[in-house]
Amino acid sequence: MCETILPEPEIYNKYLIKHDKNNNILTDLMEYHFVELSKFDKSKPAELQNRFEKWLHILKFGDYYRSDSELPGELKKEKGICEVIKQMSTANTDEHMRYELLAREMFLSDLATDLDAAEKKGIEKAKVEDAINMLQDGLTVEKVCKYTGLSADLVENLAKKCLGKVCEPTAPYHAPKPTKAPEGRKKK
């Protein structure tokens, strides 16, 4: 299964963060709990003494029970164990089911990553568009940086691009005035 990583003989160990010289506990809000299944050696359900040991047995040997009907009476009585065994047997039914579950998990992870990236890209694009509008309205680079959170380099580059293209005010368009037709010609 897995190797033992702690030198203590107990299955369950709890560690606190302490000062190395005076042993004062830094905080009681953070603790490290280790449960080492490799140290759990009670393979017979009749030997299990308490709820903790029953759950350790299921964690270590749950794959050996194909359904909740194969569970010994001592384990069936423990709340939640039958439901866990049903779920484990469903997940372990066949290779195709395991593949589907893994593929779904990977898809959901990829989807979350893609959505996060798209959201960040959209926010960045909106900030750039806002910066261009602010520059067009005559705000300084410093104020645009302050309001959008964009870097000064990026805003300065946008300002340079805008000065040559978008941000520079254009001269008003004046349509040529219609001229009179020469006197010798008549309009039809």
MIKOL-857933 format. One record per atom (N, C-alpha, C, CB): residue in one letter; x, y, z. Coordinates in steps of 0.02 Angstrom, whole numbers, padded with zeros to 5 digits, always signed. Glycine has a CB too. Example, Ala and Ser with C-alpha at 12.3 -4.5 7.8 and 13.67 -1.06 7.14 Angstrom:
2
a+00660-00284+00390
a+00615-00225+00390
a+00660-00165+00390
a+00565-00224+00452
s+00642-00112+00354
s+00684-00053+00357
s+00645+00002+00394
s+00704-00030+00286
END
This chain:
188
m+00042-00059+00000
m+00000+00000+00000
m+00044+00062+00000
m-00048+00000+00061
c+00057+00092+00057
c+00102+00150+00060
c+00152+00139+00116
c+00061+00216+00070
e+00204+00177+00113
e+00257+00170+00162
e+00241+00210+00225
e+00324+00191+00133
t+00271+00189+00280
t+00266+00226+00342
t+00312+00286+00338
t+00283+00181+00403
i+00286+00345+00356
i+00328+00404+00352
i+00346+00433+00420
i+00294+00457+00311
l+00309+00414+00471
l+00322+00441+00538
l+00354+00388+00583
l+00257+00468+00570
p+00399+00408+00626
p+00433+00359+00669
p+00389+00332+00726
p+00495+00390+00698
e+00335+00368+00742
e+00293+00345+00798
e+00256+00281+00778
e+00242+00401+00817
p+00244+00237+00827
p+00211+00173+00811
p+00135+00181+00802
p+00225+00123+00865
e+00105+00236+00824
e+00033+00243+00820
e+00010+00253+00748
e+00009+00302+00864
i-00051+00232+00735
i-00081+00241+00669
i-00099+00315+00658
i-00145+00197+00661
y-00126+00345+00710
y-00148+00415+00707
y-00101+00459+00747
y-00221+00423+00733
n-00077+00513+00715
n-00033+00561+00749
n-00054+00631+00732
n+00041+00549+00730
k-00051+00675+00783
k-00070+00745+00773
k-00009+00787+00791
k-00132+00765+00817
y+00006+00836+00748
y+00062+00881+00759
y+00038+00953+00761
y+00116+00872+00705
l+00070+00991+00804
l+00055+01063+00809
l+00118+01102+00789
l+00033+01082+00882
i+00109+01164+00772
i+00166+01207+00757
i+00188+01240+00821
i+00149+01260+00701
k+00251+01226+00842
k+00277+01252+00905
k+00342+01290+00893
k+00287+01195+00956
h+00357+01334+00940
h+00421+01369+00939
h+00475+01318+00956
h+00422+01429+00991
d+00532+01322+00920
d+00582+01269+00929
d+00620+01274+00995
d+00631+01272+00873
k+00619+01331+01029
k+00657+01337+01092
k+00612+01333+01154
k+00695+01402+01093
n+00557+01370+01154
n+00516+01371+01215
n+00453+01327+01210
n+00497+01442+01231
n+00442+01294+01153
n+00386+01249+01143
n+00317+01282+01148
n+00389+01193+01192
n+00314+01348+01142
n+00249+01382+01140
n+00215+01365+01074
n+00257+01459+01149
i+00150+01349+01078
i+00111+01333+01018
i+00096+01398+00981
i+00045+01294+01036
l+00110+01398+00916
l+00098+01458+00876
l+00024+01474+00872
l+00127+01449+00806
t-00016+01424+00855
t-00088+01434+00850
t-00122+01366+00860
t-00108+01464+00781
d-00182+01369+00886
d-00221+01307+00893
d-00268+01299+00833
d-00260+01307+00959
l-00263+01344+00785
l-00306+01341+00726
l-00276+01297+00671
l-00317+01410+00699
m-00213+01279+00678
m-00182+01238+00627
m-00149+01177+00659
m-00130+01278+00587
e-00170+01119+00635
e-00142+01056+00658
e-00132+01011+00598
e-00189+01022+00712
y-00085+00966+00604
y-00072+00916+00552
y-00092+00848+00580
y+00002+00917+00529
h-00137+00815+00545
h-00161+00749+00566
h-00138+00697+00515
h-00239+00748+00573
f-00106+00645+00539
f-00082+00591+00497
f-00116+00526+00517
f-00005+00584+00503
v-00143+00491+00468
v-00171+00424+00478
v-00133+00380+00429
v-00250+00422+00466
e-00093+00334+00456
e-00051+00291+00414
e-00082+00222+00410
e+00021+00288+00442
l-00115+00209+00354
l-00148+00144+00345
l-00099+00086+00344
l-00188+00145+00281
s-00037+00100+00325
s+00012+00045+00323
s+00026+00017+00393
s+00078+00070+00292
k+00011+00055+00445
k+00021+00031+00514
k-00040-00005+00542
k+00039+00090+00560
f-00095-00002+00505
f-00157-00035+00528
f-00155-00108+00507
f-00221+00001+00498
d-00155-00153+00557
d-00147-00224+00541
d-00206-00268+00560
d-00086-00249+00575
k-00262-00238+00579
k-00320-00278+00597
k-00360-00294+00534
k-00365-00242+00650
s-00347-00352+00506
s-00380-00371+00444
s-00446-00408+00455
s-00334-00414+00402
k-00458-00430+00516
k-00520-00466+00531
k-00570-00419+00564
k-00505-00527+00578
p-00629-00411+00535
p-00678-00365+00562
p-00697-00379+00635
p-00740-00367+00520
a-00692-00441+00657
a-00710-00457+00727
a-00661-00425+00776
a-00711-00533+00737
e-00601-00409+00754
e-00551-00378+00798
e-00562-00303+00808
e-00481-00389+00770
l-00605-00273+00766
l-00613-00200+00768
l-00649-00179+00832
l-00653-00176+00706
q-00619-00131+00866
q-00643-00110+00932
q-00690-00050+00929
q-00585-00094+00976
n-00676-00002+00887
n-00715+00061+00888
n-00730+00085+00817
n-00677+00116+00928
r-00766+00140+00813
r-00786+00169+00749
r-00726+00186+00706
r-00830+00232+00760
f-00675+00215+00736
f-00614+00236+00700
f-00582+00175+00666
f-00564+00270+00748
e-00576+00120+00702
e-00546+00060+00674
e-00589+00030+00619
e-00535+00008+00729
k-00655+00036+00624
k-00699+00010+00571
k-00689+00049+00507
k-00773+00014+00593
w-00683+00115+00513
w-00672+00156+00453
w-00602+00145+00424
w-00683+00231+00470
l-00553+00135+00467
l-00486+00119+00442
l-00487+00054+00403
l-00436+00114+00501
h-00524+00005+00428
h-00530-00059+00394
h-00561-00049+00324
h-00575-00108+00436
i-00613-00009+00319
i-00645+00004+00254
i-00597+00041+00207
i-00710+00045+00264
l-00560+00089+00234
l-00513+00125+00192
l-00458+00080+00165
l-00482+00183+00231
k-00436+00034+00207
k-00381-00010+00186
k-00404-00070+00146
k-00342-00033+00247
f-00460-00100+00166
f-00481-00163+00135
f-00548-00158+00098
f-00487-00215+00188
g-00573-00097+00087
g-00638-00088+00055
g-00643-00118-00014
g-00654-00017+00050
d-00587-00121-00051
d-00589-00150-00118
d-00606-00224-00118
d-00521-00140-00152
y-00598-00258-00061
y-00612-00330-00058
y-00687-00345-00052
y-00575-00360+00000
y-00727-00295-00037
y-00799-00305-00031
y-00832-00282-00095
y-00828-00266+00031
r-00862-00328-00132
r-00892-00311-00197
r-00961-00279-00188
r-00898-00372-00241
s-00993-00291-00132
s-01058-00260-00118
s-01068-00257-00042
s-01116-00301-00152
d-01118-00219-00023
d-01131-00212+00049
d-01156-00277+00079
d-01181-00156+00062
s-01182-00324+00038
s-01205-00389+00064
s-01147-00432+00089
s-01245-00427+00010
e-01085-00418+00064
e-01027-00456+00086
e-00997-00429+00151
e-00974-00456+00032
l-01022-00373+00175
l-00995-00343+00237
l-01013-00385+00298
l-01020-00272+00246
p-00967-00393+00343
p-00983-00426+00407
p-01032-00382+00447
p-00918-00440+00449
g-01069-00414+00491
g-01119-00379+00531
g-01091-00320+00570
g-01151-00426+00579
e-01029-00327+00596
e-00999-00273+00636
e-00992-00209+00594
e-00931-00295+00663
l-00977-00218+00530
l-00968-00161+00486
l-01034-00134+00459
l-00922-00179+00429
k-01082-00178+00447
k-01147-00156+00421
k-01182-00109+00470
k-01192-00216+00407
k-01170-00119+00535
k-01203-00078+00586
k-01176-00007+00588
k-01195-00110+00654
e-01115+00003+00564
e-01084+00070+00567
e-01116+00115+00514
e-01007+00065+00557
k-01141+00172+00536
k-01175+00219+00491
k-01128+00242+00435
k-01202+00279+00531
g-01152+00238+00373
g-01115+00264+00316
g-01072+00214+00279
g-01072+00319+00339
i-01053+00160+00312
i-01008+00111+00280
i-01042+00076+00222
i-00984+00060+00332
c-01105+00057+00228
c-01140+00023+00173
c-01143+00069+00112
c-01210+00003+00194
e-01157+00133+00122
e-01160+00180+00067
e-01093+00187+00032
e-01185+00249+00091
v-01039+00189+00071
v-00972+00194+00043
v-00955+00133+00001
v-00920+00204+00099
i-00971+00075+00026
i-00957+00012-00010
i-00997+00011-00076
i-00975-00050+00034
k-01060+00033-00075
k-01100+00036-00136
k-01066+00082-00188
k-01172+00060-00121
q-01044+00139-00166
q-01011+00186-00211
q-00945+00158-00238
q-00998+00253-00175
m-00907+00127-00193
m-00843+00097-00214
m-00855+00041-00265
m-00805+00070-00154
s-00906+00000-00253
s-00918-00055-00300
s-00942-00028-00367
s-00970-00105-00271
t-00981+00025-00367
t-01002+00055-00430
t-00942+00082-00468
t-01053+00112-00417
a-00898+00117-00433
a-00839+00146-00465
a-00790+00092-00489
a-00803+00193-00417
n-00788+00036-00454
n-00741-00017-00472
n-00772-00072-00515
n-00712-00047-00409
t-00833-00062-00537
t-00869-00114-00574
t-00830-00139-00633
t-00936-00088-00597
d-00809-00094-00676
d-00772-00115-00734
d-00725-00060-00757
d-00820-00136-00791
e-00682-00079-00803
e-00632-00031-00827
e-00666+00027-00863
e-00583-00066-00874
h-00719+00013-00900
h-00754+00066-00937
h-00782+00118-00889
h-00810+00037-00980
m-00812+00096-00834
m-00840+00143-00785
m-00784+00185-00754
m-00878+00105-00730
r-00729+00154-00736
r-00673+00192-00708
r-00647+00243-00758
r-00615+00144-00687
y-00642+00222-00822
y-00620+00268-00874
y-00668+00327-00880
y-00614+00231-00942
e-00733+00313-00880
e-00783+00367-00885
e-00778+00415-00826
e-00854+00337-00888
l-00771+00388-00766
l-00765+00431-00707
l-00702+00474-00710
l-00765+00389-00643
l-00647+00445-00731
l-00585+00483-00737
l-00591+00535-00792
l-00526+00435-00752
a-00620+00516-00849
a-00628+00563-00904
a-00673+00622-00883
a-00658+00528-00965
r-00726+00608-00846
r-00770+00661-00823
r-00733+00708-00776
r-00833+00632-00788
e-00695+00679-00730
e-00656+00720-00683
e-00606+00765-00720
e-00619+00675-00633
m-00573+00736-00770
m-00524+00775-00809
m-00560+00830-00849
m-00485+00729-00856
f-00618+00814-00878
f-00656+00863-00916
f-00676+00922-00871
f-00718+00831-00947
l-00702+00907-00812
l-00723+00960-00767
l-00664+01002-00745
l-00758+00930-00706
s-00607+00971-00734
s-00547+01009-00716
s-00526+01055-00774
s-00490+00962-00697
d-00525+01028-00835
d-00507+01068-00893
d-00556+01124-00905
d-00503+01024-00956
l-00620+01109-00896
l-00671+01160-00905
l-00662+01217-00856
l-00741+01129-00898
a-00649+01200-00793
a-00638+01252-00743
a-00577+01294-00760
a-00629+01221-00673
t-00524+01262-00784
t-00464+01299-00804
t-00478+01344-00863
t-00408+01250-00820
d-00514+01318-00913
d-00530+01358-00973
d-00575+01417-00955
d-00565+01314-01025
l-00625+01405-00913
l-00670+01460-00893
l-00632+01514-00855
l-00727+01432-00850
d-00587+01492-00812
d-00547+01540-00773
d-00504+01582-00820
d-00503+01503-00722
a-00472+01549-00869
a-00429+01584-00916
a-00470+01632-00960
a-00390+01534-00961
a-00529+01609-00982
a-00572+01652-01024
a-00596+01712-00984
a-00631+01612-01051
e-00613+01702-00922
e-00636+01757-00880
e-00580+01809-00871
e-00660+01731-00811
k-00520+01785-00857
k-00463+01831-00849
k-00450+01869-00914
k-00400+01793-00827
k-00454+01833-00971
k-00442+01865-01036
k-00495+01918-01049
k-00441+01812-01093
g-00558+01902-01034
g-00613+01949-01044
g-00605+02011-01001
g-00679+01916-01029
i-00585+02001-00939
i-00575+02058-00893
i-00518+02102-00919
i-00560+02034-00822
e-00465+02070-00942
e-00407+02108-00968
e-00427+02147-01031
e-00348+02060-00984
k-00465+02115-01074
k-00488+02149-01136
k-00532+02209-01118
k-00526+02099-01181
a-00577+02201-01071
a-00620+02256-01050
a-00579+02314-01021
a-00672+02232-00999
k-00528+02297-00983
k-00485+02349-00954
k-00449+02388-01009
k-00433+02318-00906
v-00425+02352-01061
v-00391+02385-01117
v-00440+02431-01154
v-00361+02333-01165
e-00501+02406-01166
e-00551+02448-01200
e-00568+02510-01158
e-00615+02407-01213
d-00574+02501-01093
d-00586+02558-01049
d-00528+02608-01052
d-00598+02535-00976
a-00468+02581-01053
a-00409+02625-01055
a-00408+02665-01120
a-00344+02583-01050
i-00425+02633-01176
i-00427+02669-01240
i-00479+02725-01237
i-00443+02621-01298
n-00538+02710-01210
n-00591+02761-01203
n-00568+02818-01159
n-00655+02729-01175
m-00534+02802-01104
m-00510+02854-01059
m-00458+02898-01094
m-00480+02823-00995
l-00414+02866-01131
l-00363+02904-01168
l-00396+02949-01221
l-00312+02857-01201
q-00448+02923-01253
q-00484+02962-01302
q-00517+03023-01270
q-00536+02920-01338
d-00539+03015-01208
d-00570+03070-01172
d-00519+03118-01141
d-00614+03043-01117
g-00455+03104-01152
g-00403+03150-01131
g-00374+03138-01062
g-00430+03218-01132
l-00389+03081-01030
l-00359+03067-00965
l-00285+03053-00973
l-00395+03007-00931
t-00247+03068-00921
t-00175+03056-00923
t-00161+02981-00914
t-00139+03097-00867
v-00101+02962-00935
v-00080+02892-00927
v-00083+02871-00854
v-00008+02883-00955
e-00061+02915-00810
e-00061+02899-00738
e-00132+02885-00713
e-00030+02956-00698
k-00180+02926-00734
k-00249+02915-00710
k-00278+02852-00740
k-00293+02976-00728
v-00262+02838-00803
v-00287+02777-00834
v-00259+02716-00797
v-00268+02774-00910
c-00195+02719-00780
c-00165+02664-00741
c-00200+02656-00674
c-00089+02676-00730
k-00214+02711-00642
k-00245+02710-00576
k-00315+02678-00580
k-00250+02781-00547
y-00354+02698-00630
y-00423+02675-00634
y-00431+02605-00662
y-00462+02722-00677
t-00385+02584-00705
t-00392+02517-00736
t-00349+02464-00704
t-00375+02521-00809
g-00295+02485-00669
g-00249+02436-00640
g-00200+02409-00691
g-00288+02380-00609
l-00200+02436-00752
l-00153+02413-00803
l-00085+02444-00790
l-00179+02432-00874
s-00033+02412-00817
s+00035+02436-00807
s+00046+02500-00848
s+00087+02383-00828
a+00093+02541-00824
a+00108+02604-00858
a+00134+02591-00929
a+00159+02645-00818
d+00174+02538-00938
d+00201+02522-01004
d+00145+02507-01053
d+00249+02462-01000
l+00097+02467-01032
l+00042+02449-01076
l+00000+02510-01094
l-00003+02396-01043
v-00015+02552-01045
v-00056+02612-01058
v-00018+02660-01103
v-00076+02647-00992
e+00047+02667-01093
e+00087+02711-01137
e+00086+02684-01208
e+00159+02716-01111
n+00092+02619-01217
n+00089+02589-01284
n+00020+02601-01316
n+00103+02514-01281
l-00032+02594-01276
l-00099+02608-01301
l-00105+02682-01322
l-00153+02591-01248
a-00077+02725-01282
a-00080+02797-01297
a-00043+02813-01362
a-00050+02839-01238
k+00014+02781-01372
k+00052+02791-01434
k+00012+02768-01494
k+00120+02754-01431
k-00018+02710-01488
k-00059+02684-01543
k-00119+02729-01556
k-00082+02613-01528
c-00149+02753-01501
c-00208+02795-01508
c-00192+02862-01540
c-00241+02805-01440
l-00134+02890-01524
l-00117+02955-01551
l-00112+02953-01627
l-00050+02979-01522
g-00092+02899-01655
g-00086+02893-01727
g-00150+02870-01760
g-00032+02846-01744
k-00196+02840-01723
k-00255+02810-01755
k-00320+02835-01725
k-00251+02735-01750
v-00337+02810-01667
v-00404+02819-01640
v-00410+02881-01596
v-00423+02759-01601
c-00362+02892-01552
c-00370+02943-01502
c-00361+03014-01528
c-00322+02930-01446
e-00327+03021-01584
e-00315+03088-01609
e-00380+03115-01638
e-00259+03088-01663
p-00400+03175-01617
p-00462+03202-01644
p-00454+03214-01719
p-00482+03268-01608
t-00505+03197-01756
t-00503+03205-01828
t-00532+03273-01846
t-00540+03149-01864
a-00510+03299-01903
a-00538+03362-01927
a-00609+03350-01950
a-00494+03392-01986
p-00653+03398-01938
p-00722+03387-01959
p-00726+03382-02035
p-00767+03444-01933
y-00770+03341-02058
y-00779+03331-02129
y-00826+03384-02155
y-00806+03260-02144
h-00804+03418-02208
h-00847+03468-02241
h-00858+03444-02313
h-00814+03539-02240
a-00920+03432-02328
a-00937+03411-02397
a-00928+03471-02443
a-01010+03383-02401
p-00904+03458-02504
p-00898+03515-02550
p-00966+03545-02565
p-00863+03492-02616
k-00966+03611-02570
k-01029+03647-02584
k-01047+03636-02658
k-01023+03723-02568
p-01110+03627-02670
p-01130+03619-02739
p-01116+03683-02779
p-01205+03600-02744
t-01091+03674-02837
t-01076+03732-02879
t-01133+03744-02927
t-01010+03721-02918
k-01139+03804-02949
k-01192+03821-02997
k-01172+03794-03065
k-01204+03898-03000
a-01221+03774-03101
a-01208+03750-03168
a-01191+03810-03213
a-01271+03711-03197
p-01147+03800-03260
p-01130+03856-03304
p-01194+03882-03338
p-01079+03834-03358
e-01193+03946-03353
e-01254+03979-03376
e-01278+03953-03442
e-01241+04053-03381
g-01235+03930-03483
g-01257+03907-03548
g-01292+03840-03545
g-01198+03902-03595
r-01288+03808-03493
r-01319+03742-03487
r-01381+03747-03444
r-01270+03690-03457
k-01428+03709-03462
k-01489+03707-03423
k-01493+03641-03387
k-01552+03719-03467
k-01523+03644-03330
k-01533+03582-03293
k-01592+03546-03323
k-01544+03595-03218
k-01587+03485-03329
k-01641+03445-03356
k-01685+03420-03302
k-01615+03387-03396
END
